[in-house]
Amino acid sequence: MFNRVSLALLAAILLIPAMALAHGNDGQPAGEQGGVVAAPAASTDSTVEKRMSELEARQAELYHTLAEKKTAGLASQISERLTISGLIEVEAVAEDVKFRGGGSEGASDLTLATAQLGFDAKLTEAISGNLIFLFEEDGDEDIEVDEAAISFNHGPWNARVGRQYVPFGVFNSHFISDPLTLELGESRETALLAGWGNGVFGLSAFAFNGDAEKQGEEDHLRDWGASLVLTPVEGLELGASYLSDLADTDAELLGGVDYRRRVGGWSAFAVANAGPFELSGEILGAVRSFAAGDLDVDGDGSGDKPLAWNLELAWYALEALEFAARVEGSDEFADQPELQYGVGASWGVWENTSLSLEYLRGEFDPDFSSPDDAGRMADRRHLVTAQLAYEF
């Protein structure tokens, strides 16, 4: 199944640029429809700027990528150099899990999924800093420093040092639930990042000292990665990234245990806008198998090679209303759906407020699923999520 799905996804990623190129420049600009990176538009027309401001104030979703989520908010001025932004997300979740061999179990909950407060300080045009506090009601009731970094900008050059999410993967999505690519690839580290970009081409590289270490090695700053993003035409974005040690991601594949063999990770994505439609695809995984002694969930003695992919189609029916469909999956990624698909809708119900609803159906591989407390193995899952999000 993995080979068929992977080939289909790679074909879709290759077709995304063709769709955008065939549509020409009539596609909806990424800045208006939540593309991964909005290309700066130079315009002196105050009417256009006012219209863009109105659209941003009332939109179906407040963000579409992890990077956009971390900058969500209105950046209200509280002093000459300091701005404040915030994001609140409350979610209602209901799920029904079917087990292999019969039986099922349902659950529902109402949670404060996100409470995010960010401060940005601009010392000069070249030097700035940001500090983000985050609370998520996921069993850990502590408020944490999510990001704290100093940024430097000089023409096309930029650098950032501090606690940050490194650019491994993009995770573009129109759903409430994180895509499986994010579950595998999200990486927050204290890192040094440097980059160069001109609006069409962007390249960045970063270095950090990750928590995962090879057996027998000293603890040094030896982990690194790189990211490339291309915007060849309006409404089309392509990119790829590499991480030297996939065990360092927030997925904690090895559970903090030192490993025998270092395994890198790779990702590729494409996002295309054509009229009221957006098509996006991303694939992220290990460059080779882990040593069997490091990661071998199914116990076949060959070592696992985790991979995740996500494909989404979004339709912007109205300025503040969008619908989306998702098909995603994974291979050799423990306790995650082997195949998952569903639909969702988002509505900008009030200014800076979004209401979303989604349904996802997941199918699990028994070889990569952990039994519950009663020893039952999940076979299928129906998941319904509603979210009310507000930024200030």
Wavefront OBJ file of the C-alpha trace (Angstrom):
o trace
v 0.000 0.000 0.000
v 2.855 2.370 0.875
v 4.393 2.150 -2.591
v 1.093 2.947 -4.329
v 0.266 5.855 -2.051
v 3.774 7.309 -2.151
v 3.851 7.217 -5.938
v 0.437 8.864 -6.066
v 1.529 11.617 -3.692
v 4.770 12.302 -5.551
v 2.796 12.465 -8.797
v 0.404 14.949 -7.196
v 3.296 17.138 -6.001
v 4.663 17.147 -9.545
v 1.233 18.027 -10.947
v 0.739 20.972 -8.567
v 3.285 23.188 -10.410
v 1.754 22.207 -13.742
v -1.667 23.311 -12.540
v -0.375 26.687 -11.426
v 1.674 27.259 -14.566
v -1.257 26.322 -16.791
v -3.444 28.802 -14.930
v -0.858 31.542 -15.340
v -1.013 34.568 -13.045
v -4.769 34.408 -12.666
v -4.332 32.263 -9.548
v -5.229 33.695 -6.181
v -2.139 35.274 -4.591
v -0.754 33.423 -1.603
v -1.016 36.517 0.546
v -4.798 36.544 0.155
v -5.419 32.830 0.408
v -3.066 31.723 3.144
v -0.138 30.420 1.069
v 2.965 29.176 2.828
v 4.954 32.339 2.208
v 3.162 35.471 1.057
v 5.246 37.329 -1.486
v 5.489 41.028 -0.579
v 3.478 43.152 -2.978
v 4.730 46.650 -3.634
v 1.724 48.929 -4.108
v 0.964 52.579 -3.461
v -2.753 52.161 -3.940
v -4.319 52.874 -0.516
v -7.615 51.320 -1.634
v -5.936 47.986 -2.297
v -4.139 48.136 1.050
v -7.409 48.865 2.840
v -9.106 45.966 1.070
v -6.285 43.593 2.040
v -6.553 44.762 5.647
v -10.276 44.017 5.675
v -9.726 40.539 4.242
v -7.053 39.752 6.817
v -9.357 40.907 9.642
v -12.126 38.506 8.640
v -10.853 35.296 7.112
v -11.934 31.695 7.241
v -8.765 30.539 9.038
v -6.262 32.562 11.036
v -3.230 30.595 9.813
v -2.292 27.651 7.575
v 1.248 26.723 8.636
v 3.198 26.302 11.866
v 5.226 29.440 11.086
v 2.024 31.454 10.554
v 0.592 30.150 13.834
v 3.609 31.430 15.734
v 3.062 34.937 14.310
v -0.744 34.916 14.715
v -2.231 37.975 16.357
v -2.689 41.673 15.707
v 0.709 42.911 16.931
v -0.873 45.741 18.896
v 1.530 48.536 19.814
v 2.046 48.833 23.576
v 5.160 51.010 23.465
v 7.420 52.625 20.904
v 9.314 49.393 20.276
v 7.082 46.665 21.689
v 4.010 44.888 20.270
v 1.803 42.160 21.742
v -0.137 39.395 19.979
v -2.304 36.556 21.185
v -4.125 33.444 20.012
v -6.806 31.428 21.826
v -8.194 28.131 20.499
v -10.912 26.115 22.219
v -11.693 22.671 20.798
v -14.456 20.105 21.228
v -13.447 16.577 20.197
v -15.408 13.348 19.850
v -13.900 10.061 18.712
v -15.015 6.482 18.238
v -12.351 3.768 17.984
v -13.117 0.346 16.485
v -10.861 -2.483 17.669
v -9.575 -5.509 15.798
v -11.564 -8.551 16.739
v -14.642 -6.498 17.613
v -15.653 -3.907 20.145
v -15.405 -0.137 20.198
v -14.883 2.743 22.582
v -15.966 6.372 22.388
v -14.732 9.514 24.125
v -15.319 13.258 23.982
v -13.758 16.318 25.548
v -13.641 20.120 25.586
v -10.154 21.597 25.874
v -8.210 24.820 25.721
v -6.054 23.649 22.845
v -3.954 26.820 22.544
v -3.338 29.896 24.651
v -0.482 31.784 23.019
v 0.901 35.195 23.952
v 3.716 36.778 21.983
v 5.843 39.882 22.365
v 7.930 41.429 19.597
v 10.567 44.076 20.288
v 12.141 46.058 17.456
v 15.378 47.750 18.461
v 16.368 48.945 14.973
v 15.454 48.106 11.378
v 18.097 45.390 11.521
v 17.675 43.954 15.039
v 14.535 42.599 16.689
v 13.508 39.936 19.180
v 10.447 37.875 19.998
v 9.178 35.993 23.032
v 6.198 33.581 22.909
v 4.500 31.948 25.888
v 2.327 28.899 25.245
v -0.194 26.839 27.200
v -1.805 23.691 25.788
v -4.269 21.607 27.773
v -2.740 18.256 26.898
v -1.910 16.897 30.337
v 0.938 19.350 30.977
v -0.553 22.320 32.811
v 2.618 24.421 32.718
v 3.023 27.625 30.743
v 6.200 27.316 28.699
v 8.495 29.565 26.721
v 7.614 28.384 23.232
v 10.008 30.687 21.382
v 12.618 33.250 22.434
v 14.947 34.473 19.713
v 16.884 37.456 18.407
v 16.642 38.254 14.686
v 19.012 40.157 12.417
v 18.146 41.460 8.941
v 20.331 43.182 6.380
v 18.991 43.390 2.832
v 18.359 39.861 1.533
v 20.327 38.350 4.441
v 18.800 37.295 7.727
v 19.810 35.403 10.848
v 18.057 34.207 13.991
v 19.461 32.752 17.204
v 17.541 31.313 20.153
v 14.717 28.883 20.888
v 12.743 28.454 17.656
v 11.059 26.008 15.278
v 13.660 25.142 12.666
v 12.496 25.081 9.010
v 12.296 21.319 8.543
v 8.969 20.771 6.793
v 6.273 23.383 6.188
v 3.056 21.591 7.279
v 0.591 23.604 5.195
v -2.957 22.624 6.213
v -6.579 23.791 6.263
v -7.622 21.410 9.050
v -7.787 21.736 12.823
v -5.873 18.496 13.403
v -2.167 18.659 12.673
v -1.083 16.744 9.562
v 0.935 13.579 10.094
v 3.932 15.304 8.512
v 3.965 17.734 11.456
v 3.597 14.883 13.962
v 6.783 13.362 12.546
v 8.816 16.433 11.606
v 8.078 19.354 13.972
v 11.368 20.409 15.563
v 11.813 23.098 18.228
v 15.429 23.701 19.139
v 17.786 26.342 20.490
v 19.452 26.991 17.163
v 21.441 29.401 15.046
v 19.802 30.007 11.672
v 21.073 32.021 8.698
v 19.322 32.637 5.408
v 19.131 34.551 2.175
v 16.076 35.350 0.064
v 14.839 37.630 -2.678
v 11.105 36.811 -2.840
v 11.597 34.162 -5.540
v 14.374 32.082 -4.014
v 15.018 31.466 -0.332
v 17.727 29.379 1.277
v 18.391 28.855 4.976
v 20.676 26.678 7.085
v 20.685 26.029 10.801
v 22.729 24.306 13.501
v 21.892 23.120 17.024
v 22.745 20.547 19.682
v 19.878 18.058 19.740
v 18.858 15.803 22.604
v 19.412 12.559 20.660
v 22.989 11.305 20.654
v 24.879 8.412 19.102
v 26.192 5.833 21.543
v 29.739 6.609 22.658
v 29.788 10.181 21.279
v 30.314 13.294 23.362
v 27.548 15.881 23.597
v 28.443 18.549 21.040
v 26.772 20.994 18.654
v 26.763 18.727 15.599
v 23.135 18.678 14.374
v 22.171 20.752 11.363
v 19.716 21.208 8.532
v 18.850 23.249 5.467
v 15.729 24.499 3.711
v 15.065 25.684 0.155
v 11.918 27.515 -0.988
v 11.126 28.596 -4.559
v 8.317 30.851 -5.791
v 8.795 30.705 -9.578
v 5.414 32.253 -10.439
v 2.614 33.921 -8.519
v 0.466 31.360 -6.779
v 3.060 28.570 -6.795
v 5.536 27.600 -4.119
v 7.921 24.636 -3.999
v 10.386 23.591 -1.375
v 12.519 20.930 0.249
v 14.404 20.557 3.515
v 16.861 18.249 5.263
v 17.567 17.446 8.927
v 20.737 15.606 9.907
v 19.108 13.623 12.752
v 15.424 12.654 12.566
v 15.578 11.383 16.161
v 15.818 15.039 17.270
v 12.286 15.966 16.161
v 9.504 16.461 18.703
v 8.150 13.027 17.722
v 10.912 11.556 19.947
v 11.051 8.401 17.856
v 13.681 6.770 20.064
v 12.302 7.919 23.404
v 15.484 9.718 24.426
v 17.675 6.596 24.239
v 21.097 6.901 22.591
v 21.175 5.245 19.187
v 23.577 3.088 17.191
v 23.113 4.765 13.806
v 22.263 8.372 12.983
v 19.418 8.715 10.466
v 18.659 11.981 8.667
v 15.290 13.231 7.486
v 14.060 14.833 4.283
v 10.920 16.613 3.123
v 9.437 18.123 -0.026
v 6.306 20.201 -0.563
v 4.337 22.119 -3.166
v 1.464 24.587 -2.832
v -0.477 25.999 -5.803
v -3.332 28.491 -5.941
v -5.610 28.624 -8.993
v -8.643 30.864 -8.719
v -10.612 29.889 -5.601
v -8.739 26.591 -5.218
v -5.540 25.614 -3.431
v -3.794 22.257 -3.800
v -0.968 21.314 -1.466
v 1.140 18.231 -0.903
v 3.991 17.345 1.411
v 6.031 14.235 2.162
v 8.512 13.833 5.028
v 10.505 10.868 6.218
v 13.753 9.155 7.091
v 16.504 8.951 4.460
v 17.251 5.339 5.491
v 16.129 2.747 8.012
v 17.078 2.990 11.660
v 19.186 0.198 13.100
v 16.978 -2.659 14.285
v 18.300 -2.169 17.804
v 17.227 1.500 17.736
v 13.746 1.391 16.191
v 11.945 -1.813 15.208
v 8.312 -1.497 16.295
v 7.042 -4.433 14.222
v 9.903 -6.659 15.338
v 10.862 -7.872 11.867
v 14.567 -7.354 12.548
v 15.148 -4.887 9.714
v 14.674 -1.526 11.475
v 11.947 1.020 10.730
v 11.990 3.841 8.173
v 9.235 6.281 9.283
v 7.478 8.372 6.647
v 4.398 10.625 6.554
v 2.558 12.421 3.769
v -0.341 14.831 3.390
v -2.402 15.966 0.413
v -5.103 18.661 0.687
v -7.484 20.497 -1.618
v -9.092 23.727 -0.388
v -11.912 25.747 -1.935
v -12.347 29.381 -0.922
v -16.086 29.569 -1.523
v -16.381 33.089 -0.109
v -14.022 35.637 1.393
v -14.659 34.245 4.887
v -15.707 30.672 4.073
v -13.585 27.757 2.935
v -13.969 24.000 2.516
v -11.166 21.442 2.444
v -10.530 17.755 1.829
v -7.548 15.813 3.142
v -5.923 12.466 2.375
v -2.858 11.585 4.427
v -0.972 8.588 5.642
v 2.145 7.138 7.168
v 4.455 4.150 6.904
v 6.306 2.582 9.832
v 5.271 5.499 12.076
v 4.132 4.035 15.386
v 0.584 4.690 16.657
v -0.323 6.969 13.757
v -2.932 6.188 11.066
v -1.618 4.302 8.068
v -4.332 6.059 6.052
v -6.563 8.956 7.096
v -8.995 11.079 5.124
v -11.780 13.549 5.730
v -13.358 16.925 5.102
v -13.467 20.237 6.935
v -14.947 23.718 6.810
v -13.900 27.066 8.299
v -15.864 30.286 8.623
v -14.653 33.737 9.632
v -17.698 34.248 11.806
v -16.527 37.573 13.281
v -13.539 39.828 12.907
v -10.352 37.983 13.937
v -12.500 34.975 14.897
v -12.717 31.642 13.093
v -15.093 28.704 13.594
v -14.006 25.338 12.134
v -15.446 21.823 11.930
v -13.824 18.665 10.574
v -14.295 14.909 10.269
v -11.449 12.413 9.834
v -11.518 8.640 9.381
v -8.306 6.820 10.197
v -7.129 3.261 9.524
v -4.294 1.720 11.562
v -1.607 -0.850 10.760
v -1.649 -3.513 13.524
v 2.112 -3.979 13.219
v 2.687 -0.334 14.231
v -0.069 0.138 16.805
v 0.247 -0.151 20.567
v -2.467 -1.976 22.550
v -4.596 -0.013 24.997
v -4.852 -0.808 28.704
v -7.212 -3.695 27.901
v -4.837 -5.155 25.312
v -7.004 -4.142 22.337
v -5.531 -2.972 19.012
v -7.102 -0.070 17.140
v -8.403 -0.836 13.663
v -10.356 2.294 12.653
v -11.089 5.676 14.186
v -13.780 8.276 13.530
v -12.767 11.716 14.758
v -14.913 14.884 14.817
v -13.390 18.176 15.959
v -14.826 21.684 16.296
v -12.702 24.730 17.059
v -13.322 28.361 17.930
v -10.183 30.470 17.415
v -9.617 34.127 18.225
v -6.562 36.305 17.692
v -5.849 39.661 19.311
l 1 2 3 4 5 6 7 8 9 10 11 12 13 14 15 16 17 18 19 20 21 22 23 24 25 26 27 28 29 30 31 32 33 34 35 36 37 38 39 40 41 42 43 44 45 46 47 48 49 50 51 52 53 54 55 56 57 58 59 60 61 62 63 64 65 66 67 68 69 70 71 72 73 74 75 76 77 78 79 80 81 82 83 84 85 86 87 88 89 90 91 92 93 94 95 96 97 98 99 100 101 102 103 104 105 106 107 108 109 110 111 112 113 114 115 116 117 118 119 120 121 122 123 124 125 126 127 128 129 130 131 132 133 134 135 136 137 138 139 140 141 142 143 144 145 146 147 148 149 150 151 152 153 154 155 156 157 158 159 160 161 162 163 164 165 166 167 168 169 170 171 172 173 174 175 176 177 178 179 180 181 182 183 184 185 186 187 188 189 190 191 192 193 194 195 196 197 198 199 200 201 202 203 204 205 206 207 208 209 210 211 212 213 214 215 216 217 218 219 220 221 222 223 224 225 226 227 228 229 230 231 232 233 234 235 236 237 238 239 240 241 242 243 244 245 246 247 248 249 250 251 252 253 254 255 256 257 258 259 260 261 262 263 264 265 266 267 268 269 270 271 272 273 274 275 276 277 278 279 280 281 282 283 284 285 286 287 288 289 290 291 292 293 294 295 296 297 298 299 300 301 302 303 304 305 306 307 308 309 310 311 312 313 314 315 316 317 318 319 320 321 322 323 324 325 326 327 328 329 330 331 332 333 334 335 336 337 338 339 340 341 342 343 344 345 346 347 348 349 350 351 352 353 354 355 356 357 358 359 360 361 362 363 364 365 366 367 368 369 370 371 372 373 374 375 376 377 378 379 380 381 382 383 384 385 386 387 388 389 390 391 392
